[in-house]
Amino acid sequence: MKVTITIKLVNSQFNQDIAMAINDGEESEDNIKYLWEDEFEVKGEITSFKIKNNTTYQLEGYLPDDSKFSYTIPDVTIVECIDVSGNISQFPISKRLIKSTDKTEDAKTKDVLFSILLTDKYEHENPMDGAYILKSDFPKDLV
């Protein structure tokens, strides 16, 4: 199956009444619904698609001096995809950032479209593509 993940940051200032009154219910230049949108097509033929709620994420990498770092990020939802070769792709998102999710699956192909709407109530960090971590949970050493 193919998996596509879309993530949008909702604009809390968007006003549907204004949109109805001046733009046939659609957003306009001065009344935008989403502040930004990311879309990810997960590479490979995916054999497993899972949502892991109420978990932690191990943020790992290397600093500019080539020393390794590892931090545990609490209270995340992880979208996990495993391909036919066993490669794992993970998309960690702090739970408090998530406003809503929606999963649709094509009946014939089993392709999955997973949509996530994020709230703009909290500041977040985006340390890598597909990761959205509350600023208050993000390691201060990495800012």
C-alpha positions as a Python dict, from the first residue, in 0.01 Angstrom:
ca = {
    (1, 'M'): (0, 0, 0),
    (2, 'K'): (100, 363, -42),
    (3, 'V'): (73, 597, 255),
    (4, 'T'): (34, 975, 232),
    (5, 'I'): (37, 1189, 544),
    (6, 'T'): (-83, 1550, 539),
    (7, 'I'): (-29, 1783, 831),
    (8, 'K'): (-190, 2128, 851),
    (9, 'L'): (-160, 2401, 1111),
    (10, 'V'): (-507, 2544, 1176),
    (11, 'N'): (-536, 2922, 1195),
    (12, 'S'): (-742, 2993, 1508),
    (13, 'Q'): (-817, 3340, 1368),
    (14, 'F'): (-1004, 3195, 1068),
    (15, 'N'): (-1369, 3299, 1078),
    (16, 'Q'): (-1616, 3081, 889),
    (17, 'D'): (-1892, 3345, 916),
    (18, 'I'): (-1672, 3598, 736),
    (19, 'A'): (-1582, 3337, 476),
    (20, 'M'): (-1953, 3270, 415),
    (21, 'A'): (-2034, 3639, 392),
    (22, 'I'): (-1759, 3750, 156),
    (23, 'N'): (-1614, 3446, -23),
    (24, 'D'): (-1880, 3174, -69),
    (25, 'G'): (-1758, 2997, 245),
    (26, 'E'): (-1399, 2971, 124),
    (27, 'E'): (-1092, 3120, 284),
    (28, 'S'): (-952, 3445, 147),
    (29, 'E'): (-622, 3630, 157),
    (30, 'D'): (-723, 3805, 481),
    (31, 'N'): (-904, 3506, 633),
    (32, 'I'): (-692, 3195, 583),
    (33, 'K'): (-791, 2858, 724),
    (34, 'Y'): (-446, 2696, 750),
    (35, 'L'): (-117, 2867, 827),
    (36, 'W'): (85, 2598, 648),
    (37, 'E'): (60, 2243, 515),
    (38, 'D'): (313, 1959, 485),
    (39, 'E'): (257, 1643, 285),
    (40, 'F'): (464, 1327, 304),
    (41, 'E'): (446, 1029, 73),
    (42, 'V'): (604, 749, 271),
    (43, 'K'): (865, 576, 54),
    (44, 'G'): (837, 210, -37),
    (45, 'E'): (560, -45, -40),
    (46, 'I'): (412, -17, 309),
    (47, 'T'): (301, -337, 480),
    (48, 'S'): (216, -194, 823),
    (49, 'F'): (53, 136, 922),
    (50, 'K'): (10, 204, 1295),
    (51, 'I'): (-83, 493, 1520),
    (52, 'K'): (88, 477, 1859),
    (53, 'N'): (-91, 705, 2106),
    (54, 'N'): (26, 815, 2450),
    (55, 'T'): (387, 714, 2403),
    (56, 'T'): (736, 863, 2408),
    (57, 'Y'): (974, 932, 2121),
    (58, 'Q'): (1350, 899, 2131),
    (59, 'L'): (1493, 1202, 1949),
    (60, 'E'): (1844, 1105, 1842),
    (61, 'G'): (2108, 1255, 1621),
    (62, 'Y'): (2448, 1418, 1608),
    (63, 'L'): (2562, 1764, 1714),
    (64, 'P'): (2790, 1974, 1489),
    (65, 'D'): (3093, 1840, 1681),
    (66, 'D'): (2987, 1482, 1585),
    (67, 'S'): (2889, 1393, 1943),
    (68, 'K'): (2570, 1189, 1966),
    (69, 'F'): (2259, 1308, 2151),
    (70, 'S'): (1947, 1127, 2266),
    (71, 'Y'): (1643, 1281, 2435),
    (72, 'T'): (1312, 1127, 2536),
    (73, 'I'): (1015, 1334, 2420),
    (74, 'P'): (703, 1266, 2635),
    (75, 'D'): (334, 1252, 2541),
    (76, 'V'): (352, 1198, 2167),
    (77, 'T'): (150, 1024, 1902),
    (78, 'I'): (365, 839, 1651),
    (79, 'V'): (252, 751, 1300),
    (80, 'E'): (459, 445, 1212),
    (81, 'C'): (497, 284, 870),
    (82, 'I'): (696, -31, 793),
    (83, 'D'): (784, -122, 435),
    (84, 'V'): (838, -464, 274),
    (85, 'S'): (1211, -448, 357),
    (86, 'G'): (1141, -381, 726),
    (87, 'N'): (1241, -14, 711),
    (88, 'I'): (1053, 194, 968),
    (89, 'S'): (938, 552, 912),
    (90, 'Q'): (809, 740, 1214),
    (91, 'F'): (630, 1073, 1239),
    (92, 'P'): (619, 1192, 1604),
    (93, 'I'): (373, 1465, 1703),
    (94, 'S'): (318, 1601, 2052),
    (95, 'K'): (-36, 1510, 2161),
    (96, 'R'): (-126, 1861, 2276),
    (97, 'L'): (-56, 1992, 1925),
    (98, 'I'): (-311, 1759, 1763),
    (99, 'K'): (-654, 1910, 1704),
    (100, 'S'): (-790, 1618, 1500),
    (101, 'T'): (-696, 1327, 1275),
    (102, 'D'): (-865, 1150, 987),
    (103, 'K'): (-775, 827, 811),
    (104, 'T'): (-917, 722, 477),
    (105, 'E'): (-834, 397, 303),
    (106, 'D'): (-897, 314, -62),
    (107, 'A'): (-1113, -2, -70),
    (108, 'K'): (-938, -144, -377),
    (109, 'T'): (-573, -47, -340),
    (110, 'K'): (-567, -21, 43),
    (111, 'D'): (-371, 306, 1),
    (112, 'V'): (-395, 523, 312),
    (113, 'L'): (-437, 898, 344),
    (114, 'F'): (-384, 1014, 701),
    (115, 'S'): (-459, 1378, 779),
    (116, 'I'): (-358, 1559, 1096),
    (117, 'L'): (-475, 1906, 1195),
    (118, 'L'): (-253, 2085, 1446),
    (119, 'T'): (-369, 2362, 1676),
    (120, 'D'): (-186, 2694, 1676),
    (121, 'K'): (-237, 2737, 2054),
    (122, 'Y'): (113, 2612, 2137),
    (123, 'E'): (455, 2684, 1994),
    (124, 'H'): (633, 2387, 1845),
    (125, 'E'): (967, 2282, 1703),
    (126, 'N'): (1011, 2096, 1376),
    (127, 'P'): (1356, 1935, 1417),
    (128, 'M'): (1317, 1718, 1106),
    (129, 'D'): (1060, 1652, 837),
    (130, 'G'): (750, 1496, 989),
    (131, 'A'): (832, 1570, 1355),
    (132, 'Y'): (631, 1832, 1548),
    (133, 'I'): (733, 1869, 1912),
    (134, 'L'): (593, 2110, 2172),
    (135, 'K'): (849, 2381, 2232),
    (136, 'S'): (817, 2323, 2608),
    (137, 'D'): (910, 1953, 2560),
    (138, 'F'): (1192, 2017, 2315),
    (139, 'P'): (1546, 1982, 2459),
    (140, 'K'): (1684, 2326, 2544),
    (141, 'D'): (2033, 2207, 2439),
    (142, 'L'): (1914, 2174, 2079),
    (143, 'V'): (1748, 2513, 2040),
}
